[in-house]
């Protein structure tokens, strides 16, 4: 009679289920890096995707092919919002982004390219690849939209600190699993030796019992003569809690957000000091990015002569004030004569309108000098 036959009473169904495997390799927690980057970069990308790119001539908006490409449909496969979100993702993650104009007048974000730099001539881009297709032609610098992010902090952090965070998170996760591990002892009455074959058969039976306990709310285990299973308490209760694991992931996201200039309270959806955080986010994170994009589009889409004649590109829709929230301030600006109506409309992201009244500078009586005030509407005594 075999080693387990006497214990299992010839119940062949219980003899084999799972392999014996007591050792596991530690996996790198690559998703920690992706979690932090996706959270922060997509946060910026969603903000920039709200932008409205306006080409104007002497203050009046021009609707042309570029307006359609930048605001509606850059290419056949992407909307403007998707395009600019992908644009920002590539810019921050790779520290630069290249956009080319295809023969079909589609704006395409390059997945890979080789830049050949020159001292006194325009740089050349070769082997430009988009979605697996590599263009055979070369692109001159004045033919493409190319922006660099120039953030060495993020690159250095990605190459070093993420590995440390991954190791720390892995250790904390293993410690937490160890402290909450279900453990048990098995006693067997047998006079047979525990060679490798018998150990494997025994482990298979034990694993089947454990899975019956783990997967079912109610587990019925056969009580066999000569076989006794006793479950004992878990390990050290001083292991890391789930809250500490979540805190580590939060700290990692905070570090990336600080490098990118995003207030951490906005990333985590905290409403405390929301107004202050959103102003800092717009001023120190979004406005510099918008300035980079605006300068590059102006240099590539508008010639020098057209620019000197009043043609400009403006990026609106992100940093402007909400007119309903600043209605009192708008009234003061208008009443003091500092700005006319159309100038104020630009401040809040609205387009100027062809209304002569809005081109006038109005100064209300409250802002006149005291010596210039008249005594209209009251009685005066004759000397």
C-alpha positions as CSV (number, residue, x, y, z in Angstrom):
1,X,0.0,0.0,0.0
2,X,1.4,3.4,-1.0
3,X,2.3,6.2,1.3
4,X,-1.0,8.2,1.0
5,X,-3.2,5.3,0.1
6,X,-3.5,4.3,3.7
7,X,-4.3,7.9,4.6
8,X,-6.8,8.7,1.9
9,X,-8.5,5.3,1.9
10,X,-8.0,4.8,-1.8
11,X,-9.8,8.1,-2.7
12,X,-8.0,8.7,-6.0
13,X,-9.8,12.1,-6.6
14,X,-7.9,13.6,-3.7
15,X,-4.5,12.3,-4.8
16,X,-3.6,15.0,-7.3
17,X,-4.6,18.6,-8.0
18,X,-1.7,21.2,-7.8
19,X,2.0,21.4,-8.1
20,X,4.3,21.8,-5.2
21,X,5.8,25.3,-5.4
22,X,7.2,26.9,-2.2
23,X,9.3,29.7,-3.7
24,X,8.3,32.8,-5.7
25,X,10.4,35.4,-7.4
26,X,10.0,39.0,-6.5
27,X,8.5,40.9,-9.4
28,X,9.4,44.5,-10.1
29,X,6.5,46.8,-9.4
30,X,6.6,48.5,-12.8
31,X,2.9,49.6,-12.4
32,X,4.0,52.0,-9.6
33,X,5.9,54.0,-12.1
34,X,3.1,53.9,-14.6
35,X,0.6,54.9,-12.0
36,X,2.4,58.0,-10.9
37,X,3.2,59.1,-14.5
38,X,-0.2,58.4,-15.9
39,X,-1.9,60.2,-13.0
40,X,0.2,63.4,-13.3
41,X,0.8,63.6,-17.0
42,X,-2.8,62.9,-18.0
43,X,-3.9,65.5,-15.5
44,X,-1.9,68.1,-17.4
45,X,-2.9,66.6,-20.7
46,X,-6.6,66.9,-19.9
47,X,-6.1,70.6,-19.0
48,X,-4.3,71.5,-22.2
49,X,-6.9,69.6,-24.3
50,X,-9.4,72.3,-23.2
51,X,-7.4,75.0,-25.1
52,X,-8.9,77.0,-28.0
53,X,-6.3,78.0,-30.6
54,X,-7.2,81.2,-32.3
55,X,-5.5,82.8,-35.3
56,X,-6.3,86.5,-35.4
57,X,-5.6,89.5,-37.7
58,X,-5.7,92.9,-36.0
59,X,-7.7,91.5,-33.2
60,X,-10.3,89.7,-35.4
61,X,-10.3,85.9,-35.6
62,X,-9.5,84.2,-38.8
63,X,-11.1,80.9,-39.7
64,X,-8.8,78.9,-42.0
65,X,-7.5,75.3,-42.4
66,X,-5.1,75.7,-39.5
67,X,-8.0,76.7,-37.2
68,X,-9.8,73.5,-38.2
69,X,-6.7,71.3,-37.7
70,X,-5.8,72.8,-34.3
71,X,-9.4,72.9,-32.8
72,X,-11.5,70.3,-34.6
73,X,-9.8,67.4,-36.4
74,X,-6.0,67.3,-36.6
75,X,-6.0,64.0,-38.5
76,X,-8.4,61.3,-39.6
77,X,-8.1,59.2,-36.4
78,X,-8.1,61.8,-33.6
79,X,-10.2,64.6,-32.3
80,X,-8.5,67.8,-31.2
81,X,-8.9,66.9,-27.5
82,X,-7.3,63.5,-28.0
83,X,-4.5,65.0,-30.1
84,X,-3.5,67.6,-27.6
85,X,-3.7,65.1,-24.7
86,X,-1.4,62.8,-26.6
87,X,0.8,65.7,-27.5
88,X,1.4,66.6,-23.9
89,X,1.9,63.0,-22.8
90,X,4.6,62.5,-25.4
91,X,6.2,65.9,-24.5
92,X,6.5,65.3,-20.8
93,X,7.3,61.5,-20.9
94,X,9.9,61.7,-23.7
95,X,11.1,65.3,-22.9
96,X,10.2,66.3,-26.5
97,X,7.5,65.9,-29.1
98,X,7.6,66.1,-32.9
99,X,4.5,66.8,-35.0
100,X,4.6,66.5,-38.8
101,X,2.2,67.5,-41.5
102,X,1.5,64.7,-43.9
103,X,0.8,64.9,-47.6
104,X,-2.9,64.6,-46.8
105,X,-2.7,67.7,-44.5
106,X,-2.9,65.6,-41.3
107,X,-1.1,66.6,-38.1
108,X,0.7,63.4,-36.9
109,X,2.6,62.9,-33.6
110,X,5.8,61.0,-34.2
111,X,6.4,57.8,-32.2
112,X,10.1,57.8,-33.0
113,X,12.6,59.9,-35.0
114,X,16.2,60.7,-35.4
115,X,17.3,64.4,-35.2
116,X,20.4,65.5,-37.0
117,X,21.6,68.8,-35.6
118,X,23.5,71.5,-37.3
119,X,25.2,74.7,-36.0
120,X,24.2,77.2,-38.7
121,X,21.6,75.3,-40.7
122,X,18.1,74.1,-39.7
123,X,18.1,70.7,-38.0
124,X,16.8,67.7,-40.0
125,X,14.5,64.9,-38.8
126,X,15.0,61.5,-40.3
127,X,13.4,58.1,-39.9
128,X,10.2,59.6,-38.6
129,X,7.9,56.8,-37.5
130,X,4.1,57.1,-36.9
131,X,2.1,54.0,-35.9
132,X,4.7,51.6,-37.3
133,X,5.1,53.5,-40.6
134,X,8.4,55.1,-41.3
135,X,8.5,58.1,-43.7
136,X,11.3,57.8,-46.3
137,X,11.6,61.6,-46.6
138,X,13.3,64.0,-44.3
139,X,11.7,66.9,-42.5
140,X,13.3,70.3,-42.0
141,X,12.9,72.1,-38.7
142,X,10.8,74.8,-40.3
143,X,8.4,72.1,-41.6
144,X,7.6,70.5,-38.3
145,X,6.3,71.4,-34.8
146,X,9.0,70.4,-32.3
147,X,9.0,71.3,-28.6
148,X,11.3,70.2,-25.8
149,X,10.3,70.0,-22.2
150,X,13.7,70.4,-20.7
151,X,13.0,68.7,-17.4
152,X,16.0,66.7,-16.3
153,X,14.6,66.3,-12.8
154,X,11.8,64.0,-14.1
155,X,14.2,61.9,-16.1
156,X,16.6,61.5,-13.3
157,X,13.8,60.7,-10.9
158,X,12.4,58.1,-13.2
159,X,15.8,56.4,-13.7
160,X,16.6,56.2,-10.0
161,X,13.9,56.8,-7.4
162,X,11.3,54.6,-9.1
163,X,13.5,51.5,-8.5
164,X,13.9,52.4,-4.8
165,X,10.1,52.9,-4.4
166,X,9.5,49.6,-6.2
167,X,11.8,47.7,-3.9
168,X,10.3,49.4,-0.8
169,X,6.8,48.7,-2.0
170,X,7.6,45.1,-2.8
171,X,9.1,44.6,0.7
172,X,6.1,46.2,2.4
173,X,3.7,44.0,0.3
174,X,5.6,40.8,1.2
175,X,5.6,41.8,4.9
176,X,1.9,42.5,4.8
177,X,1.2,39.1,3.1
178,X,3.4,37.3,5.6
179,X,1.7,38.9,8.6
180,X,-1.8,37.9,7.3
181,X,-0.8,34.5,6.0
182,X,-3.1,31.5,6.8
183,X,-1.0,28.7,8.2
184,X,-1.7,25.2,9.3
185,X,-0.1,22.0,10.4
186,X,-0.7,18.5,9.1
187,X,-0.2,15.3,11.1
188,X,0.0,11.9,9.3
189,X,0.3,8.5,10.7
190,X,2.6,6.5,8.4
191,X,5.7,4.5,8.6
192,X,6.8,5.4,5.0
193,X,9.6,7.7,4.2
194,X,8.9,11.2,2.8
195,X,10.8,11.0,-0.4
196,X,10.3,13.5,-3.3
197,X,7.4,11.6,-4.8
198,X,5.5,11.2,-1.6
199,X,6.1,14.9,-0.7
200,X,4.6,15.9,-4.0
201,X,1.5,13.8,-3.5
202,X,1.1,15.0,0.1
203,X,1.4,18.7,-1.1
204,X,-1.2,18.1,-3.8
205,X,-3.7,16.9,-1.3
206,X,-3.0,19.8,1.2
207,X,-3.4,22.3,-1.6
208,X,-6.8,20.9,-2.5
209,X,-7.9,21.3,1.0
210,X,-6.6,24.8,1.2
211,X,-8.4,25.9,-2.0
212,X,-11.6,24.5,-0.7
213,X,-11.2,26.8,2.3
214,X,-10.1,29.8,0.4
215,X,-12.7,29.8,-2.4
216,X,-15.8,28.8,-0.5
217,X,-17.7,30.6,2.2
218,X,-18.5,27.1,3.6
219,X,-15.9,24.4,3.2
220,X,-16.5,20.8,4.2
221,X,-13.3,18.8,4.7
222,X,-13.4,15.0,5.0
223,X,-12.1,13.8,8.3
224,X,-9.7,10.9,7.5
225,X,-8.2,8.5,9.9
226,X,-4.5,9.0,10.2
227,X,-4.7,12.5,8.7
228,X,-5.1,15.6,10.9
229,X,-5.1,19.3,9.7
230,X,-5.0,22.1,12.2
231,X,-5.0,25.8,11.3
232,X,-3.0,28.2,13.4
233,X,-2.9,31.9,13.7
234,X,-1.1,34.1,11.2
235,X,2.4,35.5,11.6
236,X,3.7,38.7,13.1
237,X,1.0,41.3,13.4
238,X,3.5,44.1,13.1
239,X,3.4,43.9,9.3
240,X,2.6,46.9,7.1
241,X,-1.1,47.7,6.8
242,X,-3.0,48.4,3.6
243,X,-3.1,52.1,4.6
244,X,0.7,52.2,4.6
245,X,0.9,50.7,1.2
246,X,-1.6,53.3,-0.1
247,X,0.4,56.0,1.6
248,X,3.6,54.9,-0.3
249,X,1.8,55.1,-3.6
250,X,0.4,58.5,-2.7
251,X,3.9,59.8,-1.8
252,X,5.3,58.6,-5.1
253,X,2.5,60.5,-7.0
254,X,3.3,63.6,-4.8
255,X,6.9,63.5,-5.8
256,X,6.1,63.4,-9.5
257,X,3.5,66.1,-9.2
258,X,5.9,68.4,-7.4
259,X,8.5,67.9,-10.2
260,X,5.9,68.8,-12.8
261,X,4.6,71.8,-10.8
262,X,1.1,70.3,-10.0
263,X,-0.2,71.1,-6.5
264,X,-0.7,67.7,-4.8
265,X,-4.1,68.6,-3.5
266,X,-5.4,68.9,-7.0
267,X,-4.1,65.5,-8.1
268,X,-5.8,63.8,-5.1
269,X,-9.1,65.8,-5.5
270,X,-8.8,67.6,-2.2
271,X,-11.0,70.7,-1.9
272,X,-9.0,72.4,0.9
273,X,-7.4,75.6,-0.5
274,X,-8.8,74.8,-3.9
275,X,-8.7,78.3,-5.2
276,X,-5.1,78.9,-4.2
277,X,-4.0,75.5,-5.6
278,X,-5.7,76.1,-9.0
279,X,-4.1,79.5,-9.4
280,X,-0.6,78.1,-8.6
281,X,-1.3,75.2,-11.0
282,X,-2.3,77.6,-13.9
283,X,0.6,80.0,-13.2
284,X,3.5,77.6,-12.7
285,X,2.6,74.5,-14.6
286,X,0.1,75.3,-17.4
287,X,1.0,78.8,-18.4
288,X,4.7,77.8,-19.3
289,X,3.5,74.9,-21.4
290,X,1.0,77.1,-23.2
291,X,3.7,79.7,-23.8
292,X,5.9,77.0,-25.4
293,X,3.1,75.8,-27.6
294,X,2.1,79.3,-28.6
295,X,5.6,80.3,-29.5
296,X,6.2,77.2,-31.6
297,X,3.0,77.5,-33.5
298,X,3.6,81.2,-34.1
299,X,7.1,80.6,-35.5
300,X,6.0,77.7,-37.8
301,X,2.5,78.8,-38.9
302,X,3.0,82.6,-39.3
303,X,5.6,84.3,-41.4
304,X,7.6,87.2,-40.0
305,X,5.9,89.7,-42.4
306,X,2.4,88.5,-41.4
307,X,3.3,88.7,-37.7
308,X,4.5,92.3,-38.1
309,X,1.2,93.1,-39.9
310,X,-0.8,92.0,-36.8
311,X,-1.4,88.3,-37.4
312,X,-1.1,86.3,-34.1
313,X,-2.0,83.0,-32.5
314,X,-3.6,83.0,-29.1
315,X,-4.2,80.0,-26.8
316,X,-7.3,80.5,-24.7
317,X,-9.7,78.4,-22.7
318,X,-7.5,77.4,-19.7
319,X,-6.0,80.3,-17.8
320,X,-8.9,82.8,-18.3
321,X,-11.1,83.9,-15.5
322,X,-14.7,82.8,-15.2
323,X,-16.8,86.0,-15.9
324,X,-19.4,85.0,-13.3
325,X,-16.8,84.7,-10.6
326,X,-15.1,88.0,-11.3
327,X,-18.2,90.1,-12.2
328,X,-17.4,92.7,-9.6
329,X,-13.8,93.0,-10.7
330,X,-15.0,93.4,-14.3
331,X,-17.3,96.2,-13.3
332,X,-14.4,98.0,-11.6
333,X,-12.1,97.6,-14.6
334,X,-14.8,99.0,-16.9
335,X,-16.0,101.8,-14.7
336,X,-12.4,103.0,-13.9
337,X,-11.7,103.5,-17.6
338,X,-8.7,101.2,-17.5
339,X,-10.0,98.8,-20.1
340,X,-12.8,98.9,-22.7
341,X,-15.4,96.2,-23.2
342,X,-13.6,94.1,-25.8
343,X,-10.4,94.1,-23.9
344,X,-12.2,92.7,-20.9
345,X,-13.9,90.1,-23.1
346,X,-10.4,88.8,-24.1
347,X,-9.5,88.5,-20.5
348,X,-12.3,86.1,-19.8
349,X,-11.7,84.1,-23.0
350,X,-14.5,85.6,-25.1
351,X,-14.0,86.9,-28.6
352,X,-14.3,90.7,-29.3
353,X,-17.5,91.8,-30.9
354,X,-18.1,94.5,-33.5
355,X,-19.9,97.0,-31.2
356,X,-18.6,100.6,-31.1
357,X,-19.8,100.9,-27.5
358,X,-17.4,98.2,-26.3
359,X,-14.5,100.1,-27.9
360,X,-15.1,103.1,-25.8
361,X,-13.3,103.8,-22.5
362,X,-15.9,104.6,-19.8
363,X,-15.1,106.6,-16.7
364,X,-18.0,106.7,-14.2
365,X,-18.6,109.7,-11.9
366,X,-17.2,107.8,-8.9
367,X,-13.8,107.8,-10.5
368,X,-13.7,111.5,-11.5
369,X,-11.8,114.0,-9.5
370,X,-13.6,115.8,-6.8
371,X,-13.1,119.2,-8.4
372,X,-14.8,118.0,-11.6
373,X,-17.9,116.7,-9.8
374,X,-21.0,118.8,-10.6
375,X,-24.0,119.4,-8.3
376,X,-26.6,118.2,-10.6
377,X,-30.1,117.4,-9.2
378,X,-29.8,119.6,-6.1
379,X,-31.0,123.1,-5.2
380,X,-28.4,125.9,-4.8
381,X,-28.7,129.1,-2.9
382,X,-28.3,132.4,-4.6
383,X,-25.8,134.7,-3.0
